[in-house]
């Protein structure tokens, strides 16, 4: 039954959730919360909390979460309408009457949900049966343990046309299975067949956690790789986010506006969500194979005022991020926006966590940029801005984008933000033109030159200088294992770091180590982020994850880590002559003086005598 929103709000206000729960659970007041043993699973240590002023309960043991209506549904095995009617009776509020059509629709939805729940049980049972051995092996190879597989209720759909139908048909007729999206009738006619076959199954829940659909993934390269349930009376793909209920539960005790509140993370796929939840990022959600819709954006803002979009670093992922950005523009309002992080090319959250651990993703998360900054950079990089006309075009594009924002106060802030950026860009162009004219490089002497390009990332990263990879690994290991810093202080201080960003990070690490003791990796990272080192931290985390093989092989064994550091330092010391030779070559190329030539010749002669240095990438 579709109750008027005002009625449900009034009902929740009139009923004390703590009093309702306290009839069965012995609650102890803890500040603004009440705590006790969870009524929904056996536990010896209290992990169940009631937050009266916000009207919800949450269990950190089993994940149960909801309001007064949801509590009665779970505690007394009631459906939604029954729970509302009981609460309304206690509160003395008359229940709006249903029309016959509303009663019929509510009953049909209830039956569909029961059929989908039975299908989830079937798929789950198949996964843990002998028939699901191959699927279990696949999930294990993807880095999932049994606890995670069971927590997300993953399953297996046999590669058969009618196994699900034959299992469920005694209780659920074929028309219902077809309406629930579990069976399909061929377009040309013929007998119906199971919609999901030969796929690992991911149950999709609504905001209360009830299963309303499924996603299925092949274990090979068959197409389509992912298949979602078709839209049904209880499921509309563009209105649902995978992982929403679990994320809402994990956010239960946090004020989303308070400092330190965990960010809601939007990723692309089921496995990304599961991998992040397993790694400790229990606030990850995903759209179901589509770009974010306006409805999904509103669902995100129900969870957090500034969700962070994390899409793959390939071209498709970046296009998806920009689509989400432009879709959000009209709906921006004070305090509600988006932030963005970009994964390295070829990486996704699942692979990044598996290779680099939670630290690699946490470091990347610290680099999240606000929507305004991403929009500015996207438009700036789209076309050259080397002439007044092109800069005017940039201004027009930016102001048109700001004009899409419906909220007038936010629109005004965006126009001012872009205005300041454009002023800085023009001032830089004026200074560059003045400098060129002073050198005699004005229009007459420079007409054949190429147009100036804005700062932008190259299509392909330039090759690392000799030893750069080993320098990154050496420094990056101390970010992962700060306890080793004290024993290596002299080596960290003396190692040659010609790159300004690495040298700056080195000095920040030594300074923090001198003033702070006993920091773990997260605390050290927070100190470094506050010192403006977020970007280099992200790069080093990825380098260590990909190239510090000794760390991966040895786990967290301190002796393995120390031996790897010793070997890396030996390589760097051995490379020093090669680095000096490369620096001399660059110096002579930029400034071909006699002194630079003499130094380059001397180093070449030494190389001939000593032989080439090995160990370069």
C-alpha positions as CSV (number, residue, x, y, z in Angstrom):
1,X,0.0,0.0,0.0
2,X,1.3,3.5,-0.9
3,X,0.8,5.5,2.3
4,X,1.0,9.3,2.2
5,X,4.5,10.4,3.2
6,X,3.1,12.7,5.8
7,X,1.3,9.9,7.5
8,X,4.4,7.8,7.8
9,X,6.4,10.7,9.1
10,X,3.8,11.4,11.7
11,X,3.7,7.8,12.7
12,X,7.5,7.6,13.2
13,X,7.4,10.9,15.3
14,X,4.6,9.6,17.6
15,X,6.3,6.3,18.4
16,X,9.4,6.1,20.7
17,X,11.8,3.6,19.0
18,X,13.7,3.1,22.3
19,X,10.5,2.3,24.1
20,X,9.4,0.0,21.3
21,X,12.7,-1.9,21.3
22,X,13.0,-1.8,25.1
23,X,10.0,-4.1,25.5
24,X,12.2,-7.0,24.3
25,X,15.7,-5.8,24.6
26,X,17.4,-4.5,27.8
27,X,18.8,-1.2,26.7
28,X,21.5,0.9,28.4
29,X,21.7,4.6,27.7
30,X,25.1,5.6,26.3
31,X,25.1,9.3,25.6
32,X,22.6,10.0,22.9
33,X,22.2,6.3,22.1
34,X,20.8,3.2,23.7
35,X,22.8,-0.1,23.5
36,X,22.0,-3.7,24.1
37,X,22.2,-7.3,22.9
38,X,20.9,-7.7,19.3
39,X,17.4,-9.4,19.2
40,X,18.1,-10.6,15.7
41,X,21.2,-12.8,16.3
42,X,22.9,-14.5,19.2
43,X,25.7,-12.4,20.8
44,X,27.4,-12.0,24.1
45,X,28.8,-8.5,23.7
46,X,26.3,-5.7,22.9
47,X,26.6,-4.4,19.3
48,X,23.0,-3.3,18.9
49,X,22.2,0.5,19.1
50,X,19.1,2.6,19.0
51,X,19.6,6.3,18.0
52,X,16.3,7.8,19.3
53,X,16.8,11.4,18.0
54,X,17.4,10.1,14.5
55,X,14.8,7.3,14.6
56,X,16.9,4.3,13.6
57,X,18.4,1.1,15.1
58,X,21.6,-0.6,13.9
59,X,23.5,-3.8,14.8
60,X,27.2,-3.8,14.1
61,X,27.2,-7.6,14.4
62,X,24.7,-8.7,11.9
63,X,24.1,-5.5,10.0
64,X,20.3,-5.2,10.9
65,X,19.2,-1.6,10.3
66,X,15.9,0.3,10.1
67,X,13.3,2.5,11.7
68,X,10.4,1.6,14.0
69,X,8.5,0.0,11.0
70,X,11.5,-2.0,10.0
71,X,12.0,-3.2,13.6
72,X,8.5,-4.6,13.9
73,X,8.8,-6.3,10.5
74,X,11.9,-8.1,11.6
75,X,10.9,-8.8,15.2
76,X,7.4,-10.0,14.6
77,X,7.8,-11.3,11.0
78,X,5.2,-8.7,9.7
79,X,5.0,-7.3,6.2
80,X,5.2,-3.5,5.7
81,X,1.4,-2.9,5.9
82,X,0.9,-5.0,8.9
83,X,3.8,-3.2,10.8
84,X,2.3,0.2,9.9
85,X,-1.1,-0.8,11.0
86,X,0.2,-2.1,14.4
87,X,2.2,1.1,15.1
88,X,-0.7,3.3,14.0
89,X,-3.0,1.4,16.5
90,X,-0.5,2.0,19.3
91,X,-0.1,5.7,18.4
92,X,-3.9,6.2,18.0
93,X,-3.6,7.4,14.4
94,X,-6.2,6.2,11.8
95,X,-4.7,4.4,8.9
96,X,-5.6,5.7,5.4
97,X,-7.8,3.2,3.6
98,X,-6.5,1.3,0.6
99,X,-8.4,1.2,-2.7
100,X,-9.0,-2.3,-4.1
101,X,-6.4,-1.6,-6.8
102,X,-3.8,-0.6,-4.1
103,X,-4.5,-3.8,-2.2
104,X,-4.1,-5.9,-5.3
105,X,-0.8,-4.2,-6.2
106,X,0.6,-4.6,-2.6
107,X,-0.3,-8.3,-2.6
108,X,1.3,-8.8,-6.0
109,X,4.5,-7.1,-4.9
110,X,4.6,-9.2,-1.7
111,X,4.4,-12.4,-3.8
112,X,7.1,-11.2,-6.2
113,X,9.4,-10.4,-3.3
114,X,8.8,-13.9,-1.8
115,X,9.6,-15.5,-5.2
116,X,12.8,-13.4,-5.4
117,X,13.8,-14.4,-1.9
118,X,13.2,-18.1,-2.8
119,X,15.4,-17.7,-5.9
120,X,18.2,-16.1,-3.8
121,X,18.0,-19.2,-1.5
122,X,18.2,-21.5,-4.5
123,X,21.2,-19.7,-6.1
124,X,23.0,-19.6,-2.7
125,X,22.4,-23.3,-2.1
126,X,23.7,-24.1,-5.6
127,X,26.9,-22.3,-5.0
128,X,27.7,-24.3,-1.8
129,X,26.6,-27.6,-3.5
130,X,29.0,-29.8,-5.5
131,X,27.6,-28.2,-8.6
132,X,29.0,-24.8,-7.5
133,X,32.6,-25.9,-7.0
134,X,33.8,-24.1,-10.1
135,X,32.0,-20.9,-9.2
136,X,33.5,-21.1,-5.6
137,X,37.0,-21.5,-7.1
138,X,36.4,-18.5,-9.3
139,X,35.3,-16.3,-6.4
140,X,38.3,-17.5,-4.3
141,X,40.6,-16.5,-7.2
142,X,39.0,-13.1,-7.1
143,X,40.2,-12.7,-3.5
144,X,36.9,-13.4,-1.7
145,X,36.8,-15.6,1.4
146,X,33.8,-17.6,2.6
147,X,32.7,-15.0,5.2
148,X,32.4,-12.4,2.5
149,X,30.7,-14.7,0.0
150,X,28.1,-15.6,2.6
151,X,27.7,-12.0,3.9
152,X,26.8,-10.8,0.3
153,X,24.7,-13.9,-0.3
154,X,26.5,-14.7,-3.6
155,X,25.2,-17.7,-5.6
156,X,25.4,-19.8,-8.7
157,X,22.9,-20.2,-11.5
158,X,23.3,-23.6,-13.1
159,X,23.8,-23.7,-16.8
160,X,20.4,-25.2,-17.4
161,X,17.2,-23.9,-19.1
162,X,14.7,-24.8,-16.4
163,X,16.4,-25.9,-13.1
164,X,15.2,-22.8,-11.2
165,X,11.7,-23.2,-12.7
166,X,11.5,-26.8,-11.7
167,X,12.7,-26.0,-8.2
168,X,10.3,-23.1,-7.5
169,X,7.3,-24.0,-9.6
170,X,5.5,-26.0,-6.8
171,X,5.1,-22.7,-4.9
172,X,5.5,-20.0,-7.6
173,X,3.8,-20.4,-11.0
174,X,5.6,-19.5,-14.3
175,X,3.7,-16.2,-14.8
176,X,5.0,-15.0,-11.5
177,X,8.6,-16.1,-12.2
178,X,8.4,-14.2,-15.5
179,X,7.0,-11.1,-13.9
180,X,9.9,-11.3,-11.3
181,X,12.4,-11.4,-14.1
182,X,13.5,-14.9,-13.3
183,X,12.2,-16.5,-16.5
184,X,11.9,-15.3,-20.1
185,X,9.7,-16.3,-23.0
186,X,11.4,-16.4,-26.4
187,X,10.2,-13.6,-28.7
188,X,9.3,-16.1,-31.4
189,X,7.3,-18.3,-29.0
190,X,8.2,-21.5,-27.3
191,X,8.7,-22.7,-23.8
192,X,10.0,-20.2,-21.2
193,X,13.6,-20.6,-19.9
194,X,15.6,-19.5,-16.9
195,X,16.8,-15.9,-17.3
196,X,20.1,-16.5,-15.5
197,X,22.2,-19.5,-16.6
198,X,25.8,-20.4,-16.0
199,X,26.5,-17.3,-13.9
200,X,27.8,-16.2,-10.5
201,X,24.9,-14.4,-8.9
202,X,24.8,-11.2,-7.0
203,X,21.5,-10.4,-5.1
204,X,20.4,-6.8,-5.4
205,X,18.5,-5.3,-2.5
206,X,16.3,-2.3,-2.0
207,X,16.8,0.3,0.7
208,X,15.5,-2.1,3.4
209,X,17.7,-5.0,2.2
210,X,14.9,-7.0,0.6
211,X,16.0,-8.8,-2.6
212,X,14.4,-7.2,-5.6
213,X,16.6,-8.3,-8.5
214,X,19.9,-10.1,-9.4
215,X,23.1,-9.4,-11.3
216,X,24.8,-12.4,-13.0
217,X,28.4,-12.6,-14.1
218,X,30.0,-15.1,-16.4
219,X,33.3,-16.7,-15.4
220,X,34.8,-16.4,-18.8
221,X,34.7,-14.0,-21.7
222,X,31.1,-14.7,-22.8
223,X,29.0,-11.7,-23.6
224,X,27.3,-10.0,-22.0
225,X,29.8,-10.4,-19.1
226,X,27.3,-8.9,-16.7
227,X,23.5,-9.4,-16.9
228,X,21.0,-7.6,-14.7
229,X,17.4,-8.5,-14.0
230,X,15.0,-6.7,-16.4
231,X,12.8,-4.0,-14.9
232,X,9.9,-5.4,-12.9
233,X,7.1,-4.1,-10.7
234,X,9.6,-4.1,-7.8
235,X,12.8,-3.3,-9.6
236,X,13.9,-0.3,-11.8
237,X,17.5,-0.4,-12.6
238,X,18.0,3.4,-12.7
239,X,16.6,3.8,-9.2
240,X,18.8,1.3,-7.3
241,X,22.3,1.3,-6.0
242,X,24.1,-2.0,-5.3
243,X,25.2,-2.0,-1.6
244,X,22.9,0.8,-0.5
245,X,21.4,-0.9,2.5
246,X,24.8,-2.2,3.8
247,X,26.3,1.2,3.3
248,X,23.4,2.9,5.2
249,X,23.9,0.4,8.0
250,X,27.7,1.1,8.2
251,X,27.0,4.8,8.3
252,X,24.4,4.4,11.1
253,X,26.5,5.8,14.0
254,X,28.2,8.6,12.0
255,X,27.0,12.1,11.5
256,X,27.7,12.6,7.7
257,X,28.6,16.2,8.3
258,X,31.0,15.6,11.2
259,X,34.8,15.6,10.6
260,X,36.1,12.1,10.0
261,X,32.8,10.7,8.8
262,X,33.5,8.0,6.2
263,X,32.9,9.0,2.6
264,X,30.3,7.3,0.5
265,X,32.3,5.8,-2.5
266,X,30.6,5.2,-5.9
267,X,32.3,2.6,-8.0
268,X,31.4,0.8,-11.2
269,X,30.7,-2.8,-10.4
270,X,29.6,-5.5,-7.9
271,X,33.1,-6.9,-7.3
272,X,34.4,-3.4,-6.6
273,X,31.8,-2.8,-3.9
274,X,32.5,-6.2,-2.3
275,X,36.2,-5.8,-2.4
276,X,36.1,-2.4,-0.8
277,X,33.6,-3.5,1.9
278,X,36.0,-6.5,2.6
279,X,39.0,-4.1,2.8
280,X,37.2,-1.9,5.4
281,X,35.6,0.6,3.1
282,X,32.0,-0.3,4.1
283,X,30.4,2.7,2.4
284,X,30.9,1.7,-1.2
285,X,27.9,1.5,-3.7
286,X,27.6,1.0,-7.4
287,X,25.0,1.8,-10.1
288,X,23.8,-1.2,-12.1
289,X,25.8,-0.9,-15.3
290,X,24.5,2.5,-16.2
291,X,25.7,6.1,-15.8
292,X,24.3,7.7,-12.6
293,X,20.7,8.8,-12.9
294,X,19.1,11.7,-11.2
295,X,17.3,9.3,-8.9
296,X,20.5,7.5,-8.0
297,X,22.1,10.9,-7.2
298,X,19.3,11.7,-4.8
299,X,19.8,8.3,-3.2
300,X,23.5,9.0,-2.8
301,X,22.7,12.4,-1.1
302,X,20.4,10.6,1.3
303,X,23.6,8.8,2.5
304,X,26.1,11.6,2.4
305,X,26.3,15.3,1.3
306,X,29.4,14.7,-0.8
307,X,29.8,11.2,-2.2
308,X,33.1,10.4,-3.9
309,X,32.9,9.0,-7.5
310,X,35.6,6.5,-8.2
311,X,35.7,5.3,-11.8
312,X,38.2,3.3,-13.8
313,X,41.2,5.2,-15.2
314,X,40.5,4.1,-18.8
315,X,38.7,6.4,-21.3
316,X,35.3,4.7,-20.7
317,X,35.6,5.3,-16.9
318,X,36.5,8.9,-17.4
319,X,33.6,9.4,-19.7
320,X,31.3,7.9,-17.1
321,X,32.7,10.3,-14.5
322,X,32.0,13.3,-16.7
323,X,28.5,12.1,-17.4
324,X,27.9,11.8,-13.7
325,X,29.3,15.3,-13.2
326,X,27.1,17.0,-15.8
327,X,24.0,15.0,-14.6
328,X,24.6,16.3,-11.1
329,X,25.0,20.0,-12.1
330,X,21.3,20.9,-12.2
331,X,20.7,19.2,-8.8
332,X,23.5,20.8,-6.8
333,X,22.5,22.6,-3.7
334,X,24.2,24.2,-0.7
335,X,26.2,21.6,1.0
336,X,25.5,18.8,-1.5
337,X,27.9,18.0,-4.3
338,X,30.3,15.3,-5.5
339,X,34.0,14.5,-5.3
340,X,36.1,12.6,-7.7
341,X,39.1,10.3,-7.7
342,X,40.8,8.8,-10.7
343,X,42.3,5.3,-10.7
344,X,45.5,4.5,-12.6
345,X,44.9,3.3,-16.2
346,X,44.2,-0.4,-16.2
347,X,43.3,-0.5,-12.5
348,X,39.9,-0.8,-10.7
349,X,39.2,-0.7,-7.0
350,X,39.0,-4.5,-6.8
351,X,42.5,-5.0,-8.4
352,X,44.0,-2.0,-6.5
353,X,42.9,-3.4,-3.1
354,X,44.1,-6.9,-4.0
355,X,47.6,-5.8,-5.1
356,X,48.2,-2.8,-2.8
357,X,45.9,-3.4,0.1
358,X,43.6,-1.0,1.9
359,X,46.5,1.5,2.2
360,X,46.7,2.0,-1.6
361,X,43.0,2.8,-1.8
362,X,43.0,5.0,1.3
363,X,45.9,7.0,-0.2
364,X,44.0,7.4,-3.4
365,X,40.9,8.4,-1.6
366,X,42.8,11.3,0.1
367,X,43.3,12.8,-3.3
368,X,39.6,13.3,-4.0
369,X,38.9,16.6,-5.8
370,X,35.7,18.6,-5.7
371,X,33.3,18.8,-8.6
372,X,34.1,22.4,-9.4
373,X,37.8,21.6,-9.7
374,X,37.2,18.6,-12.0
375,X,34.8,20.6,-14.2
376,X,37.4,23.4,-14.6
377,X,40.2,21.0,-15.5
378,X,38.0,19.1,-17.9
379,X,37.0,22.2,-19.9
380,X,40.5,23.7,-19.7
381,X,42.0,20.5,-21.2
382,X,39.3,20.1,-23.8
383,X,40.7,22.7,-26.3
384,X,43.7,25.0,-26.6
385,X,43.4,28.4,-24.9
386,X,46.3,30.2,-26.5
387,X,44.4,33.1,-28.1
388,X,41.9,35.6,-26.8
389,X,39.1,34.0,-28.9
390,X,39.9,30.6,-27.4
391,X,40.0,31.9,-23.9
392,X,36.6,33.6,-24.5
393,X,35.3,30.2,-25.7
394,X,36.5,28.6,-22.5
395,X,34.7,31.3,-20.5
396,X,31.5,30.8,-22.4
397,X,31.6,27.0,-21.9
398,X,32.3,27.4,-18.1
399,X,29.5,29.9,-17.6
400,X,27.1,27.8,-19.6
401,X,27.9,24.9,-17.3
402,X,27.4,27.1,-14.3
403,X,24.0,28.1,-15.8
404,X,22.8,24.5,-15.6
405,X,22.8,24.8,-11.8
406,X,19.2,25.5,-10.7
407,X,20.0,26.6,-7.2
408,X,20.8,30.4,-7.6
409,X,23.3,30.7,-4.6
410,X,25.3,27.7,-5.8
411,X,25.3,28.9,-9.4
412,X,26.6,32.3,-8.2
413,X,29.5,30.6,-6.3
414,X,30.4,28.6,-9.4
415,X,30.5,31.8,-11.6
416,X,32.7,33.5,-9.1
417,X,35.0,30.4,-8.8
418,X,35.4,30.2,-12.6
419,X,35.8,34.0,-12.8
420,X,38.8,33.8,-10.4
421,X,40.3,30.9,-12.4
422,X,39.9,32.7,-15.7
423,X,41.5,35.9,-14.3
424,X,44.5,33.9,-13.1
425,X,44.7,32.2,-16.5
426,X,44.6,35.5,-18.4
427,X,47.1,37.1,-16.0
428,X,49.5,34.1,-16.8
429,X,49.0,34.6,-20.5
430,X,49.7,38.4,-20.2
431,X,52.9,37.7,-18.3
432,X,54.0,35.1,-20.8
433,X,53.3,37.5,-23.7
434,X,55.2,40.3,-22.0
435,X,58.2,38.0,-21.4
436,X,58.2,36.8,-25.0
437,X,58.0,40.4,-26.3
438,X,60.9,41.4,-24.1
439,X,63.0,38.7,-25.6
440,X,62.1,39.8,-29.1
441,X,59.7,36.9,-29.6
442,X,56.6,38.8,-30.4
443,X,54.2,38.1,-33.2
444,X,56.8,39.0,-35.9
445,X,59.5,36.7,-34.6
446,X,57.3,33.9,-33.4
447,X,54.7,33.4,-36.1
448,X,55.8,29.9,-37.0
449,X,55.7,28.7,-33.4
450,X,53.1,26.1,-32.2
451,X,50.2,27.5,-30.1
452,X,50.8,27.3,-26.4
453,X,49.0,24.4,-24.7
454,X,47.4,24.5,-21.2
455,X,48.8,22.4,-18.5
456,X,47.5,18.9,-19.1
457,X,48.6,15.4,-18.6
458,X,50.4,13.8,-21.7
459,X,48.7,11.0,-23.5
460,X,51.5,8.7,-22.5
461,X,53.6,9.1,-19.3
462,X,57.2,9.9,-20.0
463,X,59.8,7.3,-19.1
464,X,61.1,7.4,-15.6
465,X,64.7,8.7,-15.2
466,X,67.2,6.1,-14.2
467,X,66.6,4.8,-10.7
468,X,63.3,6.7,-10.2
469,X,61.4,3.4,-9.8
470,X,63.8,2.2,-7.0
471,X,63.7,5.6,-5.3
472,X,59.9,5.5,-5.3
473,X,59.9,1.9,-3.9
474,X,62.5,2.8,-1.2
475,X,60.5,5.8,0.0
476,X,57.1,4.3,-0.5
477,X,57.9,1.3,1.8
478,X,58.3,3.6,4.8
479,X,54.8,5.0,4.1
480,X,53.5,1.4,4.4
481,X,55.8,0.5,7.4
482,X,56.4,3.6,9.5
483,X,57.9,1.6,12.3
484,X,61.0,1.1,10.2
485,X,61.7,4.8,9.8
486,X,63.7,5.2,13.0
487,X,66.2,2.5,12.1
488,X,66.7,3.9,8.6
489,X,66.8,7.6,9.4
490,X,70.4,8.2,8.2
491,X,69.8,6.2,5.0
492,X,66.6,8.1,4.2
493,X,68.4,11.4,4.8
494,X,71.5,10.5,2.7
495,X,69.9,8.7,-0.3
496,X,70.1,10.8,-3.4
497,X,66.6,12.0,-4.5
498,X,67.0,14.4,-7.5
499,X,63.2,14.7,-8.0
500,X,61.9,17.7,-6.1
501,X,58.6,16.0,-5.1
502,X,60.4,13.0,-3.7
503,X,62.9,15.2,-1.8
504,X,60.0,17.2,-0.4
505,X,58.3,14.0,0.8
506,X,61.5,12.8,2.3
507,X,61.9,16.0,4.3
508,X,58.3,15.8,5.5
509,X,58.7,12.2,6.6
510,X,61.9,13.0,8.6
511,X,60.3,16.0,10.1
512,X,57.2,14.1,11.2
513,X,59.3,11.2,12.5
514,X,61.3,13.7,14.6
515,X,58.2,15.2,16.3
516,X,55.8,12.3,16.4
517,X,56.5,8.7,17.5
518,X,54.6,5.5,17.2
519,X,52.6,6.5,14.1
520,X,50.9,3.8,12.1
521,X,50.5,4.0,8.3
522,X,47.1,5.8,8.5
523,X,48.3,8.4,11.0
524,X,51.5,9.1,9.0
525,X,49.4,9.4,5.8
526,X,47.1,11.9,7.5
527,X,50.0,14.1,8.6
528,X,51.5,14.0,5.1
529,X,48.2,14.9,3.4
530,X,47.9,17.9,5.7
531,X,51.4,18.9,4.5
532,X,50.2,18.9,0.9
533,X,51.7,15.5,-0.1
534,X,48.5,13.7,-1.1
535,X,49.3,13.4,-4.8
536,X,52.8,11.9,-4.4
537,X,51.4,9.5,-1.7
538,X,48.9,8.1,-4.2
539,X,51.6,7.6,-6.8
540,X,54.0,5.8,-4.4
541,X,51.2,3.6,-3.0
542,X,50.6,2.3,-6.6
543,X,54.3,1.9,-7.3
544,X,54.8,-0.2,-4.1
545,X,51.8,-2.3,-4.9
546,X,53.0,-3.0,-8.4
547,X,56.8,-3.2,-8.1
548,X,57.7,-4.1,-4.5
549,X,57.5,-7.8,-5.0
550,X,59.4,-8.6,-1.8
551,X,56.6,-6.9,0.2
552,X,53.9,-9.0,-1.5
553,X,55.8,-12.2,-1.1
554,X,56.8,-11.7,2.5
555,X,53.6,-10.4,3.8
556,X,54.3,-8.2,6.8
557,X,57.4,-10.1,7.9
558,X,59.8,-7.4,9.2
559,X,62.9,-9.2,8.2
560,X,61.7,-9.6,4.6
561,X,60.8,-5.9,4.5
562,X,64.3,-4.9,5.8
563,X,66.1,-7.2,3.4
564,X,64.1,-5.7,0.5
565,X,65.0,-2.2,1.7
566,X,68.7,-3.2,1.9
567,X,68.6,-4.6,-1.6
568,X,66.8,-1.5,-3.0
569,X,69.3,0.8,-1.3
570,X,72.2,-1.2,-2.8
571,X,70.7,-0.8,-6.2
572,X,70.4,2.9,-5.8
573,X,74.0,3.2,-4.7
574,X,75.1,1.2,-7.6
575,X,73.1,3.4,-10.0
576,X,74.6,6.6,-8.7
577,X,77.3,6.8,-11.5
578,X,74.6,6.2,-14.1
579,X,72.4,8.9,-12.6
580,X,75.4,11.3,-12.6
581,X,76.1,10.5,-16.2
582,X,72.5,11.1,-17.2
583,X,72.4,14.4,-15.3
584,X,75.6,15.5,-17.1
585,X,74.1,14.6,-20.5
586,X,71.0,16.7,-19.7
587,X,73.1,19.6,-18.4
588,X,75.2,19.7,-21.5
589,X,72.1,19.4,-23.7
590,X,70.6,22.5,-22.0
591,X,73.8,24.4,-21.6
592,X,76.7,23.2,-23.9
593,X,79.5,25.0,-22.1
594,X,83.1,23.8,-21.9
595,X,82.7,22.9,-18.2
596,X,79.6,20.8,-18.8
597,X,81.4,19.1,-21.7
598,X,84.5,18.4,-19.6
599,X,82.3,16.9,-16.8
600,X,80.3,14.7,-19.3
601,X,83.6,13.4,-20.9
602,X,85.1,12.5,-17.5
603,X,82.0,10.6,-16.5
604,X,82.0,8.7,-19.9
605,X,85.6,7.8,-19.4
606,X,84.9,6.5,-15.9
607,X,82.0,4.4,-17.3
608,X,84.4,2.8,-19.9
609,X,86.8,1.9,-17.2
610,X,84.3,0.6,-14.6
611,X,81.8,-0.9,-17.1
612,X,78.1,-0.2,-17.4
613,X,76.0,-0.2,-14.3
614,X,73.2,-2.8,-14.2
615,X,70.0,-2.8,-12.4
616,X,68.2,-0.1,-14.3
617,X,64.5,-0.6,-15.2
